[in-house]
Every structure is written in C-alpha cells, then in structure tokens.
Amino acid sequence: MGSRARKALGCAALLAYLALYTAAAAAIGVALAPSLPAWALLVYFAIAGLVWVIPLKPMFRWMRGGELQD
C-alpha cells in the first residue's frame, strides 16, 4: 500500500474512531451525571479527554510507513 493511500485510510479511521469515542465518552458521562458529584464528573471528563490519544500511536506509526524511525 502506498504512502498516500495509507495516510488517507488512516485519516478516515481516525475520524471514525474519534466520532465513536466522543459519543461513547459523552454517553457514559451523561449516565454517570446523576450519581456523581461535580468534581468527579470533572475528573472523568478530564481523563476521557486525554486517553483517546493512547490507541492512536500505533496507527500513526503505521500511517508513516517507515518514513521516520523512532
């Protein structure tokens, strides 16, 4: 697979992943809202706002396709 195709496919996968992740994180947050205090929801959304990046490192490495080595 060529570099341009890998990057295009990776961008499409990234957009799909972000759409699903944000929908799931928001739905969980809304479900937790009645039972948690405001500070706990703040912590939940802060963590949810950061952990979306973790599974993307292998995908970005694949998208680069060996252009740069770590």
C-alpha positions in Angstrom: 0.0 0.0 0.0 1.4 3.4 -0.9 2.1 6.2 1.5 -0.8 8.4 0.3 -3.3 5.5 0.5 -2.1 4.6 4.0 -2.4 8.2 5.1 -5.9 8.6 3.6 -7.1 5.3 5.2 -5.6 6.3 8.5 -7.3 9.7 8.4 -10.7 8.1 7.7 -10.1 5.6 10.5 -9.1 8.5 12.8 -12.3 10.4 12.1 -14.4 7.3 12.7 -12.6 6.4 15.9 -13.0 10.0 17.2 -16.7 10.1 16.4 -17.3 6.8 18.2 -15.0 7.6 21.2 -16.6 11.0 21.8 -20.1 9.6 21.5 -19.3 6.8 24.0 -17.5 9.1 26.4 -20.3 11.6 26.4 -23.0 8.9 26.8 -21.1 7.4 29.8 -20.6 10.9 31.3 -24.3 11.7 30.9 -25.2 8.3 32.5 -22.9 9.0 35.4 -24.0 12.6 35.9 -27.0 12.0 38.3 -24.9 9.8 40.6 -21.6 11.6 40.8 -20.7 15.0 42.3 -19.5 17.7 40.0 -15.8 17.3 40.9 -15.9 13.6 40.0 -17.5 14.4 36.6 -14.8 17.0 36.0 -12.2 14.3 36.7 -14.0 11.8 34.4 -14.2 14.2 31.5 -10.5 15.4 32.0 -9.3 11.8 31.9 -11.7 10.9 29.0 -10.3 14.0 27.1 -6.8 12.7 27.4 -6.9 8.9 27.0 -8.3 9.0 23.4 -4.8 9.5 22.2 -3.3 6.3 23.6 -4.5 3.8 21.0 -3.5 6.2 18.1 0.2 5.9 18.4 0.4 2.5 16.6 -1.9 3.8 13.9 0.2 6.9 13.3 3.3 4.7 13.1 1.5 2.6 10.5 0.5 5.7 8.6 4.1 6.9 8.5 5.0 3.6 7.0 8.7 3.7 7.9 9.3 7.3 6.8 10.7 8.1 10.2 12.1 5.7 12.7 11.5 6.3 16.5 
